[in-house]
Amino acid sequence: MHGEYKIPGGKLVVVDVEAEQGVLRHVRVAGDFFLEPDEALDAVNRALEGAPADTDAAGLAARIDAAVPEGTVMYGLTSEGVGIAVRRALAHATDWTDYDWQLIHEGPQAPALHMALDEVLTAEVAAGRRPPTLRVWEWGAPAVIIGSFQSLRNEVDPEGAARHGIEVVRRISGGGAMFVEPGNTITYSLSVPEALVQGLSFQDSYAYLDDWVLGALGEMGIRAWYQPLNDIATDQGKIAGAAQKRVVGPGGGPGAVLHHVTMSYDIDADKMLQVLRIGREKMSDKGTKSAKKRVDPLRRQTGLARGAVIERMISSFAGRYGLTQGKVTDEELTRATELAREKFSSAEWTARVP
């Protein structure tokens, strides 16, 4: 069995391993990482040899930490990263390059339709009728998007939303509220087969699916990092938030994962504060007293036009994994339009948590 894991901000770890009678055998760890001294690699392999095959990544990391020589230096490598690669091998996880990725980047659409498209396209990936898809959104109207489990009244000031013509929609994924305006936000979705994140914990899957965009930002001169559980940050502040939803496949079989990210290109912080109810408790764990400082626009950090940022992100993804231009099919659009009307535009759904 073969497993690979790109450590966020680090290097690629490759593991070849067999499971015989419930234990790991013939373990071989490789990759483009740096490790000193040389004999530490043999110690890593020996530490994993004979381990129970159901040991989780943290348990495998503990065995490695106990076995490597004192003073071992890992650069671009972590013991837990090796453990994750082992778990991915045993789970027969796939890799980004195993797929023919499709790009969807179409004209502005209503907020409710965007919510519906995420659900429909991810279900199509789960059913095997659509390849893994990167969809870049264009917003047809300003909106607040609240998480699946958030309280509507606790998150949104209805008077502020009405005064500024802000539509409120609820998405199918968890996480916090996002304030978006056309031209000021960059939003994208990844709809991927569940096999791509096999062997990863929920938290690790966020970092894994965000890694490409960290690379893209780095190419634009922004040193960004994944901040658990679901933020992308720089030393100047948060620039993006991610959310996920797991979709079960037909008949309860292997499904798909929706991973979507909203990035602030140029935010109107004063307007945001009039629409969102951002409490002190939420700010207390973010290391800042001001909501205005929490989200730092990409426009200022890159000096690039919004379209140029999107273009560079798409180019970076294509360079890593390949990407062909696609579109929402007529059938998918029909289903999404119906879902947008019946579910995502309904008061019943939007206020399902009052």
C-alpha positions as CSV (number, residue, x, y, z in Angstrom):
1,M,0.0,0.0,0.0
2,H,1.2,3.5,-0.9
3,G,0.4,6.7,0.9
4,E,1.4,10.3,0.3
5,Y,0.9,13.4,2.5
6,K,2.1,16.9,1.8
7,I,2.7,18.5,5.2
8,P,1.1,22.0,5.3
9,G,4.0,24.4,4.9
10,G,6.4,21.5,4.6
11,K,7.4,18.7,2.3
12,L,6.0,15.5,0.8
13,V,6.1,12.3,2.8
14,V,5.7,9.0,1.0
15,V,5.1,5.7,2.8
16,D,5.0,2.2,1.3
17,V,3.7,-0.3,3.8
18,E,1.8,-3.7,4.1
19,A,-0.6,-4.8,6.8
20,E,0.0,-8.5,7.7
21,Q,-2.0,-10.2,10.5
22,G,-3.0,-6.8,12.0
23,V,0.4,-5.2,12.1
24,L,2.6,-3.0,9.9
25,R,5.2,-4.7,7.8
26,H,7.8,-3.7,5.2
27,V,7.6,0.0,6.1
28,R,9.5,2.4,3.9
29,V,9.4,6.1,4.5
30,A,10.7,8.5,1.8
31,G,10.1,12.1,0.6
32,D,11.7,15.4,-0.3
33,F,12.1,16.4,3.4
34,F,15.4,17.0,5.3
35,L,16.4,14.8,8.2
36,E,19.5,14.7,10.3
37,P,21.3,12.4,11.2
38,D,20.9,9.9,8.3
39,E,20.3,7.0,10.6
40,A,17.2,8.7,11.9
41,L,15.3,7.4,8.8
42,D,16.1,3.8,9.7
43,A,14.9,4.6,13.2
44,V,11.6,5.9,11.8
45,N,11.1,2.7,9.7
46,R,11.9,0.5,12.7
47,A,9.5,2.4,14.9
48,L,6.7,1.7,12.6
49,E,7.5,-1.9,11.8
50,G,5.3,-4.2,13.8
51,A,2.9,-1.4,15.0
52,P,-0.7,-2.4,15.3
53,A,-2.3,-1.5,11.9
54,D,-5.2,0.3,13.7
55,T,-2.8,2.7,15.5
56,D,-3.9,6.3,14.8
57,A,-1.6,9.0,13.5
58,A,-0.8,10.4,16.9
59,G,0.1,6.9,18.2
60,L,2.4,6.3,15.3
61,A,4.0,9.7,15.8
62,A,4.6,8.8,19.5
63,R,6.4,5.6,18.4
64,I,8.6,7.7,16.0
65,D,9.4,10.3,18.6
66,A,10.5,7.6,21.1
67,A,12.7,5.9,18.6
68,V,14.7,8.6,16.7
69,P,18.2,9.5,18.0
70,E,18.5,12.4,20.5
71,G,19.1,15.6,18.7
72,T,17.3,14.5,15.5
73,V,16.3,17.5,13.3
74,M,13.3,17.2,11.0
75,Y,12.9,20.0,8.4
76,G,9.8,20.0,6.3
77,L,8.8,16.8,8.2
78,T,6.9,16.0,11.3
79,S,6.5,12.6,13.0
80,E,2.7,13.1,12.9
81,G,3.0,13.8,9.2
82,V,4.6,10.4,8.7
83,G,1.8,8.9,10.8
84,I,-0.8,10.5,8.6
85,A,0.9,9.2,5.4
86,V,0.7,5.7,6.9
87,R,-3.0,6.1,7.7
88,R,-3.6,7.3,4.1
89,A,-1.8,4.3,2.7
90,L,-3.8,1.9,4.8
91,A,-7.0,3.7,3.8
92,H,-6.1,3.5,0.1
93,A,-6.3,7.3,-0.1
94,T,-6.0,9.0,-3.5
95,D,-3.8,12.0,-4.4
96,W,-4.6,15.3,-6.1
97,T,-2.8,14.2,-9.3
98,D,-4.9,11.0,-9.6
99,Y,-7.8,13.1,-10.9
100,D,-8.7,15.2,-14.0
101,W,-9.8,18.5,-12.3
102,Q,-12.4,20.7,-13.8
103,L,-12.7,24.5,-13.3
104,I,-16.1,26.3,-13.2
105,H,-15.8,30.1,-13.2
106,E,-19.0,31.6,-14.5
107,G,-20.8,35.0,-14.3
108,P,-22.4,36.5,-11.2
109,Q,-25.1,34.5,-9.5
110,A,-27.6,35.0,-6.7
111,P,-26.4,34.0,-3.2
112,A,-29.1,31.4,-2.8
113,L,-28.1,29.8,-6.1
114,H,-24.5,29.6,-5.0
115,M,-25.6,27.7,-1.9
116,A,-27.6,25.3,-4.1
117,L,-24.8,24.8,-6.6
118,D,-22.4,23.7,-3.8
119,E,-24.9,21.1,-2.7
120,V,-25.7,19.8,-6.2
121,L,-22.2,19.7,-7.6
122,T,-20.8,17.9,-4.5
123,A,-23.6,15.4,-4.8
124,E,-22.6,14.9,-8.4
125,V,-19.0,14.2,-7.5
126,A,-20.2,11.8,-4.8
127,A,-22.3,9.9,-7.4
128,G,-19.3,9.7,-9.8
129,R,-21.1,11.8,-12.5
130,R,-18.8,14.8,-12.1
131,P,-15.0,15.0,-11.8
132,P,-13.5,16.8,-8.9
133,T,-14.2,20.4,-9.3
134,L,-12.8,23.8,-8.4
135,R,-15.6,26.4,-8.6
136,V,-14.7,30.1,-8.4
137,W,-17.8,32.2,-7.4
138,E,-18.9,35.6,-8.7
139,W,-21.5,37.3,-6.5
140,G,-24.6,38.8,-8.0
141,A,-25.6,40.6,-4.8
142,P,-24.2,41.4,-1.3
143,A,-24.9,38.8,1.3
144,V,-24.3,37.4,4.7
145,I,-23.8,33.6,4.7
146,I,-24.4,32.0,8.1
147,G,-23.2,28.6,9.0
148,S,-25.6,25.6,9.1
149,F,-25.8,25.6,12.9
150,Q,-25.7,29.3,13.7
151,S,-28.5,31.2,15.3
152,L,-29.9,33.7,12.8
153,R,-30.9,36.3,15.4
154,N,-27.5,36.0,17.2
155,E,-25.5,36.5,14.1
156,V,-27.3,39.1,12.0
157,D,-28.7,42.5,12.8
158,P,-31.9,42.6,10.6
159,E,-32.2,46.4,10.6
160,G,-28.6,46.7,9.4
161,A,-29.0,44.1,6.8
162,A,-32.2,45.7,5.4
163,R,-30.7,49.2,5.4
164,H,-27.8,48.0,3.3
165,G,-29.8,45.7,1.1
166,I,-27.9,42.6,2.4
167,E,-29.5,39.2,1.6
168,V,-29.1,36.5,4.4
169,V,-28.6,32.9,3.3
170,R,-27.7,29.8,5.3
171,R,-25.2,27.3,3.8
172,I,-25.0,23.5,4.3
173,S,-21.6,23.6,6.1
174,G,-20.8,24.6,9.6
175,G,-18.6,27.5,10.7
176,G,-19.2,31.2,11.2
177,A,-20.9,34.0,9.4
178,M,-19.3,35.6,6.3
179,F,-20.0,39.1,5.0
180,V,-19.6,39.5,1.2
181,E,-20.0,42.1,-1.4
182,P,-19.5,41.7,-5.2
183,G,-16.0,42.8,-6.2
184,N,-14.8,42.7,-2.6
185,T,-14.7,39.0,-2.0
186,I,-13.0,35.9,-3.5
187,T,-14.9,32.7,-2.9
188,Y,-14.2,29.2,-4.2
189,S,-15.4,25.7,-3.6
190,L,-13.7,22.4,-3.9
191,S,-16.0,19.4,-4.5
192,V,-13.7,16.3,-4.1
193,P,-14.1,12.6,-3.7
194,E,-13.9,11.4,-0.1
195,A,-11.0,9.2,-1.1
196,L,-8.8,12.3,-1.4
197,V,-9.0,12.9,2.4
198,Q,-9.0,9.3,3.6
199,G,-6.8,8.8,6.5
200,L,-6.9,12.5,7.6
201,S,-8.6,13.8,10.7
202,F,-11.3,16.4,10.2
203,Q,-8.8,19.1,11.2
204,D,-6.0,17.7,9.0
205,S,-8.4,17.7,6.0
206,Y,-8.8,21.5,6.3
207,A,-5.0,22.0,6.2
208,Y,-4.6,19.5,3.4
209,L,-7.3,21.1,1.2
210,D,-6.1,24.6,1.9
211,D,-2.4,23.9,1.1
212,W,-2.6,24.8,-2.6
213,V,-4.0,28.2,-1.9
214,L,-1.3,28.9,0.7
215,G,1.2,28.2,-2.1
216,A,-0.7,30.5,-4.5
217,L,-0.6,33.3,-2.0
218,G,3.1,32.7,-1.5
219,E,3.7,33.2,-5.2
220,M,2.0,36.6,-4.8
221,G,4.3,37.6,-2.0
222,I,2.0,36.8,0.9
223,R,3.3,34.5,3.7
224,A,0.1,32.8,4.8
225,W,-0.6,29.9,7.0
226,Y,-3.4,27.6,8.1
227,Q,-4.8,28.5,11.5
228,P,-6.9,25.8,13.1
229,L,-9.6,25.0,12.7
230,N,-10.7,26.8,9.6
231,D,-8.9,30.1,9.1
232,I,-6.1,31.3,6.7
233,A,-4.0,34.0,8.3
234,T,-1.0,36.3,7.8
235,D,1.0,38.3,10.2
236,Q,-1.3,41.2,9.3
237,G,-4.5,39.4,10.2
238,K,-7.1,36.8,9.0
239,I,-7.7,36.8,5.3
240,A,-10.0,33.8,4.8
241,G,-12.3,31.3,6.5
242,A,-13.1,27.8,5.3
243,A,-16.0,25.4,5.9
244,Q,-16.7,21.8,5.0
245,K,-19.6,19.4,4.5
246,R,-19.4,15.7,3.9
247,V,-21.9,14.2,1.4
248,V,-22.7,10.5,1.5
249,G,-22.6,8.6,-1.8
250,P,-25.4,6.7,-3.4
251,G,-26.6,3.8,-1.3
252,G,-24.4,4.9,1.6
253,G,-21.2,4.3,-0.4
254,P,-18.1,6.5,-0.6
255,G,-19.1,10.1,-0.9
256,A,-17.6,13.5,-1.4
257,V,-16.4,16.5,0.5
258,L,-17.4,20.1,0.0
259,H,-14.6,22.5,1.1
260,H,-15.3,26.2,0.4
261,V,-13.3,29.3,1.3
262,T,-14.2,33.0,1.4
263,M,-11.3,35.4,1.2
264,S,-11.6,39.1,1.8
265,Y,-10.2,41.2,-1.0
266,D,-11.4,44.6,0.1
267,I,-13.8,44.7,3.0
268,D,-16.1,47.5,4.1
269,A,-15.5,46.9,7.8
270,D,-17.9,49.6,9.0
271,K,-20.8,48.1,7.0
272,M,-19.9,44.6,8.2
273,L,-20.1,45.7,11.8
274,Q,-23.6,47.2,11.2
275,V,-24.8,43.9,9.7
276,L,-23.1,41.2,11.8
277,R,-23.4,40.9,15.5
278,I,-19.8,40.2,16.5
279,G,-19.6,39.7,20.2
280,R,-16.8,40.0,22.7
281,E,-16.7,36.2,23.2
282,K,-16.0,35.6,19.6
283,M,-13.2,38.2,19.6
284,S,-11.6,36.9,22.8
285,D,-10.0,33.9,21.2
286,K,-8.7,35.8,18.2
287,G,-6.1,37.9,19.9
288,T,-7.7,41.2,19.0
289,K,-10.2,43.6,20.5
290,S,-11.3,45.0,17.1
291,A,-13.4,43.2,14.5
292,K,-12.0,45.5,11.9
293,K,-8.5,44.1,12.5
294,R,-9.6,40.5,12.2
295,V,-10.0,40.4,8.4
296,D,-7.2,42.0,6.4
297,P,-8.0,42.6,2.7
298,L,-6.0,40.9,0.0
299,R,-6.1,44.1,-2.1
300,R,-3.7,45.9,0.3
301,Q,-1.5,42.9,0.8
302,T,-1.0,42.0,-2.9
303,G,-1.5,45.3,-4.7
304,L,-3.2,43.4,-7.4
305,A,-6.7,43.8,-8.9
306,R,-9.2,41.2,-7.8
307,G,-9.3,39.5,-11.2
308,A,-5.5,39.2,-11.2
309,V,-5.5,37.5,-7.8
310,I,-8.1,35.0,-9.0
311,E,-6.2,34.4,-12.2
312,R,-3.0,33.7,-10.3
313,M,-4.8,31.3,-7.9
314,I,-6.3,29.4,-10.8
315,S,-2.9,29.3,-12.6
316,S,-1.2,28.0,-9.5
317,F,-3.8,25.2,-9.0
318,A,-3.5,24.2,-12.7
319,G,0.3,24.1,-12.4
320,R,0.2,21.8,-9.5
321,Y,-2.6,19.4,-10.5
322,G,-3.9,20.2,-14.0
323,L,-7.2,21.9,-14.7
324,T,-9.6,22.0,-17.6
325,Q,-12.3,24.5,-18.2
326,G,-15.8,23.2,-17.5
327,K,-19.3,24.5,-16.8
328,V,-22.4,23.8,-14.8
329,T,-24.5,21.5,-16.9
330,D,-28.1,22.3,-17.9
331,E,-29.3,19.5,-15.7
332,E,-27.2,20.7,-12.7
333,L,-28.4,24.2,-13.1
334,T,-32.0,23.2,-13.3
335,R,-31.7,21.2,-10.1
336,A,-29.8,24.0,-8.4
337,T,-32.3,26.6,-9.4
338,E,-35.1,24.6,-8.0
339,L,-33.2,23.9,-4.8
340,A,-32.3,27.6,-4.4
341,R,-36.0,28.5,-4.7
342,E,-37.4,25.8,-2.5
343,K,-34.7,25.5,0.2
344,F,-32.1,28.2,0.3
345,S,-34.6,31.1,-0.3
346,S,-37.1,29.8,2.2
347,A,-37.6,31.3,5.7
348,E,-37.9,27.8,7.0
349,W,-34.3,26.9,6.1
350,T,-32.7,30.3,6.7
351,A,-34.3,30.5,10.2
352,R,-34.0,26.8,11.0
353,V,-31.9,27.9,14.0
354,P,-33.8,31.1,14.9
